[in-house]
Amino acid sequence: MIEVHELTKRYGGTTAVRDLTFTVRPGQVTGFLGPNGAGKSTTLRMILGLHEPTGGTVTIDGRPFRARSRALRHVGSLLDAHDVHGGRSAAAHLAALARGNRIPRRRVEEVLQQVGLAEVARRRIGAFSLGMKQRLGIACALLGDPPVLLFDEPLNGLDPEGVKWVRELLRRLAAEGRTVFVSSHLMSEMEHTADQLIVIGRGELIAAESLAEFSARGTRRSVTVDTPAPSTLRDLLTAEGAAVSVEGERLTVTGLTAARIGEVAHRGGVPLHQLSTRSASLEEAFMELTADRVQYLAGEPR
């Protein structure tokens, strides 16, 4: 597992990460979320020993990452798909990593096949699209068959088939008992992929909990009601202080619980065909709970 304890990083007078404490456990996909400038990339780089913390500690299976030899056998990572030598071929790039970590040469062919790059293995990386570079970066992460995997925005540049493939790959890796830690801005994908969430803003921890628990913290809940008497029910609910929108025979109600809506409908003699509560989506909960931690806030369009 990855254990982060009171992790802090300062650059001069700027604190990028402040007293972060969380644990990423094996057997599940943990999403790492936060607005731009929240400190996600800095945190990932400290986990991998690329940046030295100003304070606090971070360990992988009880040891700092720098203390491990043949690192790719322990931790695989994708931080920047562009951070490769454009003059090398995909096969040559992976072969060099394999030699340096004493990984059998056959793994190069295996991971190229796994990520869908076998047919372009001899092509220079400089001619690759962003999506192809992302696949190569994932191949590098998988090369040592490591128990711990870190990905920073692995879906950038991928087409819908590629996004689906990465989603299924992450789920499968977690099901194999690996620790999978993924930073992404794509809330819809995290909603379908992550089990747990680490959410930060302005370098500080906002939440470390399950996706369901985090989404439930959003206050934007509504109740969907189907009734053959929408106008009558709308008037009754509005009188109770609810906000109601009507589309055909379906009402979307905020401000009252499903139980209260049922009571009002029963009292007014209005039949109901459906009554269901809709919780906030991950995106809605994220926008609400990080609203005061956004560093780069765009203005209203003119």
N, C-alpha and C positions, 0 to 999 in steps of 0.2 A: 504494500500500500504506500501511498504518498502521504507524508505527514508534514504539515506546515505549521510552525509555531511562532507566533508574534513576529512574523516576517516584515521587515521594513527596508525600503530602499529610498535613499535621498540622492538627488543630483544637485549639488550646491544648496540653494535655498528652496528647492522644490522637492516635495515628498511625493514620490510616485506610488509607493505602497506603504501602508501604515498598519502595523500590528496585526497582520493577517494570520488567522489561525483556522485551519480546517483539515479534514482528512478525506482522501479519495481512496475508496475501498475496491477490492477486486470483485469480479463477478457482476458488474453493472457498468452502464455508461453514465459518466458524470459530466454534465454540461457545465461549461465555464462561461458565464454571461456577465455583461457589463456594457455601459455606453462607451463610445469612443473616448480614449484617454483615461479609462478606468484603472489601468494598470495590469490588464490581463497578459499582454505579451511580456511585460517586464517580469511578472510572476513566473510565467513559463520558463523564461530564460534563467531565472534564479534557481528554479527546480533542476534545470539541466546544468547548472554550474557555469553558465555563460556570463552571468552577471554576479558579482559578489554582493551579498546582502549587507546593508548598513547595520542591521540588527536582526536577531531572531535566527531560527534554524529551519532547514528543510531537508528531509531524508526520504529515501526510497528503500523500502524494506530495511529501515533502521540505519542506513548508511548514506552519507552524502554521495551524490552521483559521481563527483570527481574522484572518489576513492575506489571506483570500480574500473578494473581493466577490461578490455574487450567489451566496451560499453554497449554495443549494439545487441549483445546477447542478453542484456538486462533491461534496457529501455530503448524503444524505438520512437522517433519523433519526426514530425513535419512542422517546421516553423515558417519557412519561406520557400515556396516552390521555385522562386527565381534564383535561389542561392546555390547554383550549380555551374560547372564549367561548360559554357555553350559549345566549345569545340570538341568535347568528348561525346561519344555515343552513350546511349542509355546502358548498354551492356558493359562498356568500359568503366563507366561511373560506378555501377554496382559491383563490378569485379574488384575495383580498387578498395571499396569499403569492405568487401568480403575478405580480401587478403589482410587488411589491417586489423581485422577482428577475428581472424582464424575461423572464418565461416566457410563451409564446403562450397566449392564452385557451383555445384548443382543447384544451390539455393538461388543463384542469379537467374537461371532459366525458370525456376519454379515461380519466383515472385513476378517476373516479367509476364509470365502466362497468367498469373492470378489477377494482375491489374489491367490486363488487356493490351500490353505493349510488346508482345512477343514479335509481331510482324514488323515493328519499327525499331527493334533493339539495336540495329547497326546504324541508325540514322543519328546525325548530330543533334544534340539537345537544343542547340540554338535555333533549330528550325521547328521546334515543338510549339504547339499552341499552349495557352495557360492550362487548359484542361489536361493535356498530355503531361505537362510538367507536374501537375498535381498528382496524377497517377504515378509518375516516377517517384515523387516524394513519398507517397504511400508505400511504394515498393521498397524504398530505402528503410522506412520505419519497420517493415515486416521482415527485412532481410535476416536478422538474427533470431527470428521466432521468439521475440522477447515477451516476458510476462506483463510488462508495463508499456503502455503506448500513450503518447501525447500528440495531439493534433491541433494546430492553430489555423482556423478557417479552412478546413480541408475541402469544402464544397465550392470555393471560388473557381469560376471558369468552367465548371462542369455542366454538361447538358442534362436534361431530365433523366436520361438513362443512367448517367454517371452519378447523379445525386441519389437515385434509388439504390444503385450498387453500393455506394459508400454507406448509406443508412443500414443496409443489410449486413455489410461487412462489420460495422461497429457493433451491431447487435450480436453477430456471431462470435466476434472476439471476446465480448463480455461473457457470452454463454459458455465459452471455453474456460472461464475462470480468470481471465486477465483483467488488469486494471486499465480502464479506458477513460482518458480525460480529454475532452473536446471543447475548444473555444469556438464559438460561432455567433454570427449576428442573425442567422436565419431561424427565427423563433418557430416557424411552422415545422421546420425539420427537427429542431430540438424537442418540440412537443411530441413528435412521432418516434424519437430515438432515445432521449435521455430518461434515466430512472431517477437520478439525483441531480441537484443543481448546486453550484457554488456561484453566488451572485455578488459582484463587487461594484462599487461606485466611488470615484475619486480616491481609489486606492484602499478603501475600507470595506470590510465585510458587511453585506446587507442581509444575506441569507445563506444557510447551508442546510438544505432539507430536500425532501422528495419533490418531484415535479408537481404532484398532486397537492401537496401542502402549500407550495409556493403559489400555485394558481388560485387556491382557495383563499389566499390572503387578499386577492383583488376584490374590491367592493362593487365592481360593475356586474352585478348579477341581475338576471332578468328571469321572468317567468313567461313561458309560451302557453297560450290558452286558445283552444279551438272550440268555437261555439256557434250554433245556428242563429244566435241573437247577438251579434257583435256590438251593435250600437247600444242596445240596452245595457249590456255588461260594461261597456266603456263608460257610460254615464254613471253607473253604480260605483265603479272603481275610482273614477275621477273624483267623485264626491268623498271618497275615503282618503284622498290625498295622493293617489298613485299617478304616475305618468304612463300614458297608454298610447301606443301606436296601433293602427288597424290596417290590415291588408287582407281583403276578402273576409273570410270567417276566422281569421287568425289574429289574435292580439298579442302584442309584446308588452309586458307590464314590468315596470320598475317601481320600487318603493313599497311594495307589499309582498309578503311571503306567499308561497303556493297555498299554504293552509288557510291564510286569511282570505285569499281570493276565492277559495272553495266555499268558505263560510258566507262571503258576500253573495256569491252566485246562488247558493242554496236559499238564502234568505229572500233573494229577489225572484226566485223561481226560474232561474236561467239554467238550462241544461248545458253541461260541459262534455265535450268529446275528447279533449286532451288537456292535461295540466302538468307541465314539466318545468323544472328549474334548470336554467342554463348558467353555469359558473363562468367566471371570467376566463378567457383564453390565456395561454402563457404570454402572448404578446401584450394583451391588455393589462395583465397583472404586472408584467415587467415595466411597461411604460408608466404605470401608476406608482409603483414602488421605487422606481429610480428617477422620478421626475425632478427631485431636488439634487441629484448627483450628476446631472448632465453637464459636461464641460463645454461642449460646442453646440450651442442652441441656435438653430436657424430662426430668422425672423419671419414674420408673416409675408406672403407674396403680395406684391403691389399690382 
